[in-house]
Each structure stands twice: as C-alpha cells, then as structure tokens.
C-alpha cells in the first residue's frame, strides 16, 4: 500500500512567504497547503489532517497562537511551529504553554526549519480514545513531552474518523465509552490499522475484568488501569512505539 506524503499547512499573510515555503517543501516530497489567515486555515484543517502547521504569529485578525488553539481543538495531532518576526520571551512562553512545539524567529533559519519539520513528521503517532476531556488533555501533555504526536477521540465515531489520519503506532482505548464499550473500537483498529499496537485503559478493573481479558486474548497488547501508574503507562507506550513487547507489569 502506498504511503501518503506527509501534509504541511503554511499560514502567513505574506504571499511570497507562503509560496516560497510551499515550493521548498513540495520539492522535498511533502503535500503542502497554504492559507493567508486564520479563518482560511481552519477551513482547510476541518477538511484535512496535517502533520505539521507552520504558523506566522503576527497576522490580521486571528494571530498564530489563537489559530493554533483552534487547530489543536480540531486536530490535536498537528504539530505547530510558530514563526514570528516579533519573538519575545512572553510570546515564546505563551506559545509553548499552549502546546506549540517550537517558536522560530524571522528571517527563518531554513536548514533548522527543515530539520524540525522532518523530526516532527517522524514522531510516532498515538491515538487516545477516552470520553474524559481532562484525562485526554493530561495524556496529550504527557505524550507530547516525550516526542509523540497525539490525536484525541472521545467516542467510537470520533475514533473511526481519526483512524483515517494514521498510521498510528499505538492506540489507547477506554473500555467504557458513551455508546458501547472499547471492544468495538479495538476491532475497528484491527481492521483499519492492523499494524497499530493497542493499550486498553479502564478504571473499572473488576466490573470489566472479563471483557478486558477477552480483548487481550483477541490481540490487545496491554492493559493499564486508572488511576494510572504514569511511569508504567509511559514505559508501555514507549516500548510499543518501538515495536517492543509491552512488558509484564503493563497487564497488572
């Protein structure tokens, strides 16, 4: 099966900047879309998932930081690099605090930018399927700090839509979801992304014990119980992202 070219979104109100970056990244084999402002960028994001978004900080109307917050809400798996001629410590702290990955100054150091985009695209892609927004936000922060790209889904329908944005290395599946249980999501992952590793997560250890063991027998790689042993969870996901065995403790 042919792997789709990684997709990059370039957002800048300077047409020449968009055109130059689009030409460079297209020549390097990326799929590139450009937008002159925040609203146009969000129209594209709603239609298509991007691995990386290069966002000018200073734009009329919606600035790059506000735009990234909306992109993160819609497509949490998009890695953001903010580019600005007005970089300050406050700007950098605000951008990184909102979840942007890097902040670069204009004029852009092109070799550094190319290296960062290549690094971002190569980060393992993780999907978290859980109906608790606060937990999803916490896991997003934890996994991003360790170099994963992280997509979020809150139910089976969300998960089905996200599966088309892969390829995922690891999928974490809450075993109790608003409409049904995680076993249906597990089966969907096996059908849609058979190379993905799966980690079952649940706070209902006794109540869902039989179902958990059934899905483990069907091929899930591990189960991690809430409240999480965070180092253990991170170790499990890290091992699976490298195609290593999850480790015995992950089933405890």
C-alpha positions in Angstrom: 0.0 0.0 0.0 1.4 3.4 -1.0 2.0 5.7 2.0 0.6 9.2 1.6 3.0 12.1 1.6 3.1 14.0 4.9 0.9 17.0 4.8 2.1 20.5 5.9 0.0 23.6 6.4 1.7 27.0 5.9 -0.2 30.0 7.2 1.2 33.5 6.6 -0.3 36.8 5.4 2.7 37.4 3.1 2.0 35.6 -0.2 5.7 35.3 -1.0 6.5 33.6 2.3 3.7 31.0 1.6 4.8 30.5 -2.0 8.5 30.0 -1.1 7.9 27.6 1.7 5.3 25.7 -0.4 7.8 25.3 -3.2 10.6 24.1 -0.9 8.5 21.5 0.9 6.8 20.3 -2.2 10.2 19.7 -3.8 11.1 17.6 -0.7 8.1 15.4 -1.2 5.6 16.9 1.2 2.0 17.7 0.4 1.6 21.4 1.1 -1.4 23.7 1.5 -1.2 27.4 2.2 -3.6 29.9 3.8 -3.4 33.7 4.2 -5.1 34.0 7.5 -6.7 32.0 10.4 -10.2 31.5 9.1 -8.9 30.2 5.8 -6.6 27.9 7.6 -9.3 26.5 9.8 -11.4 25.7 6.7 -8.6 23.6 5.5 -8.0 21.9 8.9 -11.6 20.9 9.1 -11.3 19.1 5.8 -7.9 17.5 6.1 -5.4 16.4 8.8 -1.9 18.0 8.8 1.2 16.5 10.4 2.7 20.0 10.8 1.4 23.5 10.7 3.8 26.5 10.2 2.0 29.5 11.6 3.0 33.1 11.3 2.5 34.7 14.7 1.5 38.2 13.6 -1.5 38.2 11.3 -4.5 40.5 10.9 -7.5 39.3 13.0 -6.6 35.9 14.4 -2.9 35.6 15.4 -0.9 32.4 15.1 -1.3 31.5 18.8 -5.1 31.9 18.7 -5.2 29.9 15.5 -3.1 27.1 17.0 -5.5 26.8 19.9 -8.3 26.2 17.4 -6.2 23.7 15.3 -5.4 21.8 18.5 -9.1 21.6 19.4 -9.9 20.3 15.9 -6.8 18.2 15.1 -4.8 17.5 18.2 -2.3 15.5 16.2 -1.0 18.5 14.3 2.4 19.7 15.5 2.7 23.5 15.5 5.8 25.6 14.7 5.2 29.3 15.3 7.3 31.7 13.2 7.5 35.3 14.1 9.4 38.5 13.5 8.2 39.7 16.9 9.6 36.9 19.1 9.8 37.8 22.7 10.2 35.7 25.9 6.5 36.3 26.6 5.4 35.2 23.1 7.6 32.1 23.3 6.3 31.1 26.7 2.7 31.7 25.7 3.1 29.6 22.5 4.9 26.7 24.2 2.4 26.9 27.1 -0.5 26.4 24.6 1.2 23.3 23.2 3.1 24.7 20.2 6.2 22.6 19.7 8.8 25.2 18.6 8.9 29.0 18.1 11.3 30.3 15.4 12.3 33.9 14.6 12.1 35.5 11.2 14.1 35.5 9.0 13.8 31.8 9.3 16.9 29.6 9.5 15.8 27.3 6.7 18.1 24.3 7.5 16.8 24.4 11.1 13.2 24.6 9.9 13.6 21.7 7.5 15.2 19.6 10.3 12.4 20.4 12.7 9.7 19.6 10.2 11.4 16.3 9.4 11.7 15.5 13.1 8.0 16.3 13.7 6.8 14.2 10.9 8.8 11.3 12.2 7.3 11.4 15.7 5.3 8.3 16.5 1.6 8.9 16.2 -0.6 7.9 19.2 -4.4 7.9 19.4 -6.2 8.3 22.8 -9.8 7.2 22.8 -11.5 8.3 26.0 -14.6 10.3 26.9 -12.9 12.3 29.7 -11.6 15.6 28.2 -9.5 16.4 31.2 -7.8 13.0 31.1 -7.2 13.4 27.3 -5.6 16.8 27.9 -3.3 15.3 30.6 -2.3 12.4 28.4 -1.8 14.8 25.4 0.7 16.8 27.5 2.5 13.7 28.8 2.9 12.1 25.4 3.9 15.4 23.7 6.6 16.0 26.2 8.1 12.6 25.2 8.0 13.3 21.5 4.8 11.7 20.3 2.2 13.2 18.1 -1.2 12.7 19.8 -4.7 12.5 18.4 -7.8 12.6 20.5 -11.1 10.8 20.1 -14.0 10.9 22.7 -16.2 8.1 21.3 -16.3 5.4 18.7 -17.5 7.7 16.0 -14.6 10.1 16.7 -12.2 7.2 16.7 -13.5 5.9 13.3 -12.9 9.4 11.8 -9.4 9.6 13.3 -8.3 6.2 12.1 -8.2 7.6 8.6 -5.5 10.1 9.7 -2.9 7.4 10.7 -0.7 5.5 10.5 -0.9 5.1 14.3 1.8 3.3 16.3 -0.2 3.0 19.5 -3.9 3.4 20.3 -5.1 3.7 23.9 -8.8 2.6 24.2 -11.0 3.4 27.2 -13.0 0.2 27.8 -16.2 2.2 28.8 -17.3 4.7 26.2 -20.6 6.7 25.9 -22.0 4.4 23.2 -20.8 0.9 23.9 -17.5 -0.5 25.2 -14.0 -0.4 23.9 -14.1 -3.8 22.3 -15.8 -2.4 19.2 -13.1 0.3 18.9 -10.4 -2.4 19.3 -12.0 -4.4 16.4 -12.1 -1.3 14.3 -8.4 -0.5 15.0 -7.5 -4.1 14.0 -9.4 -3.7 10.7 -8.4 -0.1 9.9 -4.8 0.0 11.2 -3.7 -3.6 11.7 -0.1 -2.6 12.5 -1.1 -0.4 15.4 -0.4 -1.6 18.9 -3.3 -1.3 21.4 -3.4 -0.5 25.1 -6.7 -0.9 27.0 -7.4 1.6 29.7 -10.1 1.4 32.4 -11.0 2.5 35.9 -13.4 -0.5 36.3 -11.0 -3.3 37.0 -13.4 -5.8 38.5 -16.5 -4.8 36.6 -14.9 -5.0 33.2 -12.3 -7.7 34.0 -13.8 -10.4 31.8 -14.2 -8.0 28.9 -10.6 -6.8 29.3 -9.2 -10.4 29.3 -11.4 -11.2 26.3 -9.9 -8.3 24.3 -6.4 -9.2 25.5 -6.9 -12.7 24.2 -8.0 -11.2 20.9 -4.7 -9.5 20.5 -4.6 -6.3 22.5 -1.0 -5.6 23.7 -1.6 -4.4 27.2 -4.0 -3.0 29.8 -3.3 -0.1 32.1 -5.6 0.7 35.0 -6.8 4.0 36.2 -5.6 5.8 38.3 -2.5 5.3 36.1 0.9 4.4 37.2 2.2 7.2 35.0 5.8 5.9 34.6 4.4 2.5 33.8 2.0 3.8 31.2 4.7 5.9 29.5 7.1 2.9 29.5 4.4 0.7 27.9 3.6 3.2 25.2 7.2 3.9 24.6 8.0 0.2 24.2 5.1 -0.4 21.9 6.0 2.6 19.7 9.4 0.9 19.1 7.6 -2.4 18.4 9.0 -3.9 21.6 6.9 -6.1 24.0 4.9 -4.1 26.4 6.4 -5.7 29.5 4.8 -7.9 32.1 3.8 -5.1 34.5 1.5 -3.5 32.0 -1.1 -6.2 32.4 -1.2 -5.9 36.2 
